[in-house]
Amino acid sequence: CFTPLPENGKFVEIRNARGDLVLREPYERTTHCIEGDYIKSKMKPGVYRFRAGSSGKMKKFLVVY
């Protein structure tokens, strides 16, 4: 889950360590959760970066399963 997200944002952008776009998930509230099975189908365990929208500072997060 990603929280708190800006109210005026439209999507969460997730990039891998090289900076390649992995996912762009739309959201409507200040919290957005992605199902575990969906994450497993799209992302391998490792370090990723995310941000709300297509600009701003990227924040690191870790995927484990």
PECOR-V770082 format. One line per field, one symbol per residue. ss: DSSP state (@ for helix, = for strand, . for the rest). phi: phi as a letter, one per 20 degrees, with the letter a starting at -180 (. if undefined). burial: # if it has 9 or more other ideal C-beta (glycine too) atoms within 8 Angstrom, else .. A space follows every 10 residues. Layout:
ss->???
phi->???
burial->???
This chain:
ss->.==....... =====..... ======.... ==...@@@@@ @@...===== ==......== ===..
phi->.daedffefc bdddcefenf fdbcdfbcce ccddfgffgf fdcegqeccc bendbofedf bddca
burial->.#..#...#. ######.... .##.#.#... ##.#....#. ..#..#.### ###....... ..#..
